[in-house]
């Protein structure tokens, strides 16, 4: 009887072992809203997903969906609420103040290199401000910025603030919106995917975008003038997050392995993807009719004044234990940008 019991237990254990191993595997769905061939998807998101499977020896896999599960502004809530397992997006697309600290990386004069800016943003936002608390309900996998933002339009060069008056400019955030409004223009918020239709139809006259976005969203034929500023007219900040419950379903060892290729490592990976995309776009646009020019002194002075006001207002709005201006100074020191005086 004892031998039969042991044999029975051995048989049951043998049968259950494959099931247990199968149950331990985790497949996470990543909702991706950028175009499937966008350089960030191709050169950052998908390679990182493959590396997750590799470092976890196949126990965790990520399926990058061909179509998003919701609109771009909904993506953080989708991860938090479990609609998708992993999402990425812009902090500014979520139009409330839950990501107040993220404005750190959205100001003017942030950086000309996306690798340096992304790594500095991850470091300062997580160490000096409350990045993880602001992404409550998810586990924070990545924080990053793109390359320097430009101001593009199809009407004329912006020689003075008066030249901005009357222009309708698409903006990606409230910060850039205030910049445009302070210069006398009219800011219109919309997601990246809406810009082509609005610009080609004349609904807007210009757009705040990177070099890369001009080619990624087929805007080269609808833009004539592009103004640059050292460190960028603006920047945008992005998150990569995973649903907290799904994250906790992964073993501690595999979570540690995923974290090791995320965070600062992911900031470097995605920053390089942005840099390469900007470089490729500049090369492609060299034969276009777009005129690229540095911001003239009167416009630069007006931008500085607006930026300074907004930085001070932001810093005053943060919790008492957070020094926003010190964090901003640290970030710029890390990216090597000197704000013009």
C-alpha positions as CSV (number, residue, x, y, z in Angstrom):
1,X,0.0,0.0,0.0
2,X,2.8,2.4,0.9
3,X,4.6,1.6,-2.4
4,X,1.3,2.3,-4.3
5,X,0.9,5.6,-2.5
6,X,4.4,6.7,-3.3
7,X,3.9,5.6,-6.9
8,X,0.7,7.5,-7.1
9,X,2.2,10.6,-5.7
10,X,5.1,10.3,-8.2
11,X,2.7,10.0,-11.1
12,X,0.6,13.0,-9.9
13,X,3.8,15.0,-9.5
14,X,5.0,14.1,-12.9
15,X,1.7,15.1,-14.5
16,X,1.5,18.4,-12.6
17,X,5.1,19.5,-13.2
18,X,4.6,20.6,-16.9
19,X,1.4,22.4,-15.8
20,X,3.2,24.2,-13.0
21,X,5.9,25.3,-15.4
22,X,3.4,26.5,-17.9
23,X,1.5,28.4,-15.2
24,X,4.7,30.2,-14.2
25,X,5.2,31.6,-17.7
26,X,3.9,35.2,-18.1
27,X,2.9,36.8,-21.5
28,X,2.3,40.5,-21.3
29,X,0.5,42.5,-24.0
30,X,2.1,45.9,-24.9
31,X,-0.3,48.4,-26.5
32,X,1.6,50.4,-29.0
33,X,0.0,53.5,-30.6
34,X,2.9,54.9,-32.7
35,X,3.0,53.7,-36.3
36,X,4.4,50.1,-36.4
37,X,7.5,51.3,-38.4
38,X,8.2,54.2,-36.2
39,X,11.9,54.1,-35.2
40,X,11.1,54.1,-31.5
41,X,8.9,51.0,-32.0
42,X,11.4,49.3,-34.3
43,X,14.6,50.3,-32.5
44,X,13.7,50.5,-28.9
45,X,10.3,49.0,-27.8
46,X,10.5,45.7,-29.8
47,X,14.3,45.0,-29.1
48,X,13.6,45.7,-25.4
49,X,10.7,43.2,-25.5
50,X,12.9,40.6,-27.0
51,X,15.6,41.2,-24.4
52,X,13.0,40.7,-21.6
53,X,12.3,37.2,-22.9
54,X,16.0,36.5,-23.2
55,X,17.0,37.7,-19.7
56,X,14.1,35.7,-18.1
57,X,15.0,32.6,-20.1
58,X,11.6,32.6,-21.8
59,X,9.6,32.8,-18.6
60,X,8.3,36.3,-19.4
61,X,7.4,37.3,-23.0
62,X,6.0,40.5,-24.3
63,X,3.7,40.7,-27.3
64,X,3.8,44.1,-28.9
65,X,0.3,44.6,-30.3
66,X,-0.1,45.7,-34.0
67,X,-3.0,48.0,-33.0
68,X,-3.4,50.0,-29.8
69,X,-6.1,49.2,-27.3
70,X,-7.1,52.8,-26.9
71,X,-6.2,56.4,-27.8
72,X,-2.7,57.7,-27.0
73,X,-3.9,59.9,-24.1
74,X,-5.6,56.8,-22.5
75,X,-2.5,54.7,-22.3
76,X,-1.3,55.3,-18.8
77,X,-4.8,54.6,-17.4
78,X,-5.0,51.5,-19.5
79,X,-1.9,50.1,-17.8
80,X,-3.0,51.2,-14.4
81,X,-6.5,49.7,-14.8
82,X,-5.3,46.5,-16.5
83,X,-6.8,47.1,-19.9
84,X,-3.2,46.6,-21.3
85,X,-0.3,45.0,-19.4
86,X,2.4,47.4,-20.6
87,X,2.0,50.9,-22.2
88,X,4.1,53.9,-23.2
89,X,3.1,57.4,-23.8
90,X,3.6,61.1,-23.2
91,X,3.0,62.5,-19.7
92,X,1.5,65.6,-21.2
93,X,-1.2,63.6,-23.0
94,X,-2.7,62.9,-19.6
95,X,-4.3,66.3,-19.1
96,X,-4.3,66.6,-15.3
97,X,-1.5,67.2,-12.7
98,X,-0.8,63.6,-11.7
99,X,2.6,63.8,-13.4
100,X,3.5,67.2,-12.1
101,X,7.1,66.3,-11.5
102,X,7.5,65.2,-15.2
103,X,7.4,68.8,-16.4
104,X,11.1,68.8,-15.3
105,X,12.0,67.4,-18.7
106,X,9.5,69.3,-20.8
107,X,11.0,72.8,-20.5
108,X,13.1,74.7,-23.1
109,X,16.9,74.4,-23.1
110,X,16.9,70.8,-21.8
111,X,19.3,69.1,-24.2
112,X,20.4,68.5,-27.7
113,X,21.2,64.8,-27.3
114,X,18.4,62.4,-26.5
115,X,20.6,59.8,-24.8
116,X,22.0,62.3,-22.3
117,X,18.6,64.0,-21.8
118,X,16.8,60.7,-21.3
119,X,19.3,59.4,-18.8
120,X,19.3,62.7,-16.9
121,X,15.5,62.8,-16.8
122,X,15.3,59.2,-15.4
123,X,17.9,60.0,-12.8
124,X,16.7,63.3,-11.6
125,X,12.9,62.5,-11.8
126,X,13.3,59.3,-9.8
127,X,15.9,60.6,-7.3
128,X,14.9,64.2,-6.7
129,X,11.2,64.2,-7.4
130,X,8.4,61.6,-6.8
131,X,8.4,59.8,-10.1
132,X,7.4,56.4,-8.8
133,X,4.6,57.8,-6.6
134,X,3.3,59.8,-9.5
135,X,3.0,56.6,-11.5
136,X,1.0,54.8,-8.8
137,X,-0.8,51.6,-9.9
138,X,2.0,50.6,-12.2
139,X,5.6,49.6,-12.0
140,X,7.8,52.2,-13.7
141,X,10.0,50.6,-16.3
142,X,11.2,53.6,-18.2
143,X,11.4,57.4,-18.5
144,X,12.8,59.2,-21.5
145,X,12.7,62.3,-23.7
146,X,13.1,62.8,-27.4
147,X,15.6,65.0,-29.2
148,X,15.3,68.8,-29.1
149,X,11.9,70.2,-30.2
150,X,11.6,72.7,-33.0
151,X,8.9,75.2,-34.0
152,X,7.7,74.6,-37.6
153,X,5.3,76.6,-39.7
154,X,4.3,77.1,-43.3
155,X,3.8,80.8,-43.3
156,X,7.1,82.7,-42.7
157,X,10.2,83.0,-40.6
158,X,9.7,84.0,-37.0
159,X,12.0,87.0,-36.7
160,X,10.1,88.7,-33.8
161,X,7.3,87.6,-31.5
162,X,5.0,89.7,-33.7
163,X,5.5,87.1,-36.4
164,X,3.9,84.4,-34.2
165,X,0.7,86.4,-33.9
166,X,-2.2,84.9,-35.7
167,X,-0.5,81.5,-36.2
168,X,-2.3,78.4,-35.1
169,X,0.3,76.0,-33.7
170,X,-0.2,72.4,-32.7
171,X,1.4,71.8,-29.3
172,X,2.1,68.5,-27.3
173,X,1.7,70.0,-23.8
174,X,0.5,72.9,-21.7
175,X,4.0,74.2,-21.4
176,X,4.5,74.6,-25.1
177,X,1.0,75.9,-25.4
178,X,1.8,78.7,-23.0
179,X,5.1,79.4,-24.9
180,X,3.1,79.9,-28.1
181,X,0.4,81.9,-26.4
182,X,2.9,84.2,-24.7
183,X,4.5,84.9,-28.1
184,X,1.0,85.9,-29.5
185,X,0.1,82.7,-31.3
186,X,-2.9,80.3,-30.8
187,X,-2.0,76.9,-29.4
188,X,-4.0,73.8,-30.2
189,X,-3.4,70.6,-28.3
190,X,-3.6,67.4,-30.3
191,X,-1.8,64.0,-30.5
192,X,0.9,63.3,-33.0
193,X,-1.3,61.1,-35.2
194,X,-3.7,64.0,-35.8
195,X,-1.2,66.5,-37.1
196,X,-0.9,65.4,-40.8
197,X,-4.6,65.9,-41.5
198,X,-4.9,69.2,-39.7
199,X,-1.7,70.7,-41.2
200,X,-2.4,69.5,-44.8
201,X,-6.0,70.9,-44.6
202,X,-4.9,74.3,-43.2
203,X,-6.6,73.8,-39.8
204,X,-3.2,74.6,-38.2
205,X,-0.3,76.7,-39.5
206,X,2.5,75.0,-37.7
207,X,3.5,72.4,-35.2
208,X,6.0,71.9,-32.3
209,X,7.8,68.7,-33.3
210,X,11.2,67.1,-33.6
211,X,13.2,66.6,-36.8
212,X,12.2,63.0,-36.8
213,X,8.5,63.7,-36.6
214,X,8.6,65.6,-39.9
215,X,9.5,62.5,-41.7
216,X,7.7,60.0,-39.5
217,X,4.3,61.7,-39.9
218,X,4.9,62.8,-43.6
219,X,4.9,66.6,-42.9
220,X,7.8,67.7,-45.0
221,X,5.6,69.0,-47.9
222,X,3.5,71.0,-45.5
223,X,6.2,72.8,-43.6
224,X,8.4,75.7,-44.9
225,X,10.2,77.1,-41.9
226,X,11.7,75.4,-38.9
227,X,13.2,77.3,-36.0
228,X,15.8,75.8,-33.7
229,X,16.9,76.8,-30.2
230,X,20.0,75.5,-28.3
231,X,18.7,72.7,-26.0
232,X,15.4,72.7,-27.8
233,X,12.4,75.0,-27.9
234,X,10.8,72.3,-25.8
235,X,10.9,68.6,-25.1
236,X,8.4,65.9,-24.2
237,X,8.7,63.3,-21.5
238,X,7.6,59.7,-21.9
239,X,6.8,56.8,-19.6
240,X,7.0,53.0,-20.0
241,X,4.9,51.2,-17.4
242,X,3.6,47.8,-16.5
243,X,0.4,47.0,-14.6
244,X,1.3,46.6,-10.9
245,X,-0.6,43.3,-10.4
246,X,0.9,41.8,-13.6
247,X,4.4,42.9,-12.4
248,X,3.9,41.3,-9.0
249,X,2.8,38.0,-10.7
250,X,6.4,37.7,-12.1
251,X,9.0,36.0,-9.9
252,X,11.4,38.4,-7.9
253,X,14.4,37.0,-9.9
254,X,12.8,37.8,-13.2
255,X,11.6,41.2,-12.0
256,X,15.2,42.0,-11.1
257,X,16.4,40.8,-14.5
258,X,13.8,43.0,-16.3
259,X,14.6,46.0,-14.2
260,X,18.3,45.6,-15.1
261,X,17.6,46.2,-18.8
262,X,15.0,48.9,-18.1
263,X,15.3,52.2,-16.3
264,X,18.6,53.9,-17.1
265,X,19.5,51.2,-19.7
266,X,16.2,51.7,-21.5
267,X,16.7,55.5,-21.4
268,X,20.0,55.0,-23.2
269,X,18.4,52.6,-25.7
270,X,15.5,54.7,-26.6
271,X,17.6,57.9,-26.5
272,X,19.9,56.4,-29.1
273,X,16.8,55.4,-31.2
274,X,15.7,59.1,-31.1
275,X,19.1,60.4,-32.0
276,X,19.4,58.0,-34.9
277,X,15.9,58.9,-36.1
278,X,16.7,62.6,-35.9
279,X,20.0,62.2,-37.8
280,X,18.2,60.1,-40.5
281,X,15.5,62.8,-40.8
282,X,18.0,65.7,-41.1
283,X,19.7,63.8,-43.9
284,X,16.4,63.1,-45.7
285,X,15.2,66.7,-45.2
286,X,18.5,68.2,-46.6
287,X,16.9,68.0,-50.0
288,X,13.6,69.5,-49.0
289,X,12.4,73.1,-49.3
290,X,12.3,73.6,-45.6
291,X,14.4,76.4,-44.2
292,X,16.0,75.6,-40.9
293,X,17.2,78.7,-39.0
294,X,18.3,79.5,-35.4
295,X,15.8,81.6,-33.3
296,X,16.6,85.3,-33.8
297,X,17.5,87.2,-30.6
298,X,14.0,88.9,-30.1
299,X,12.2,85.5,-30.3
300,X,14.8,83.8,-28.1
301,X,14.5,86.6,-25.5
302,X,10.7,86.2,-25.4
303,X,11.0,82.4,-25.1
304,X,13.4,82.8,-22.2
305,X,11.1,85.1,-20.3
306,X,8.1,82.7,-20.8
307,X,10.2,79.7,-19.8
308,X,11.5,81.4,-16.7
309,X,8.0,82.3,-15.5
310,X,6.7,78.8,-16.1
311,X,9.6,77.1,-14.4
312,X,9.1,79.3,-11.3
313,X,5.4,78.6,-11.2
314,X,6.0,74.9,-11.6
315,X,8.5,74.8,-8.8
316,X,6.2,76.6,-6.4
317,X,3.4,74.1,-7.1
318,X,5.5,71.0,-6.1
319,X,5.3,69.5,-2.6
320,X,7.4,71.2,0.1
321,X,10.0,68.4,0.1
322,X,10.7,68.8,-3.6
323,X,13.0,71.6,-4.9
324,X,12.0,71.9,-8.6
325,X,14.5,74.6,-9.5
326,X,17.4,72.6,-8.0
327,X,16.3,69.5,-9.8
328,X,16.1,71.5,-13.1
329,X,19.6,72.9,-12.5
330,X,20.9,69.4,-11.9
331,X,19.3,68.0,-15.0
332,X,20.8,70.8,-17.2
333,X,24.2,70.3,-15.6
334,X,24.0,66.6,-16.6
335,X,23.0,67.4,-20.2
336,X,25.5,70.3,-20.5
337,X,23.0,73.0,-21.5
338,X,23.6,76.6,-20.4
339,X,20.5,78.6,-20.4
340,X,21.0,81.9,-22.3
341,X,20.7,84.9,-20.1
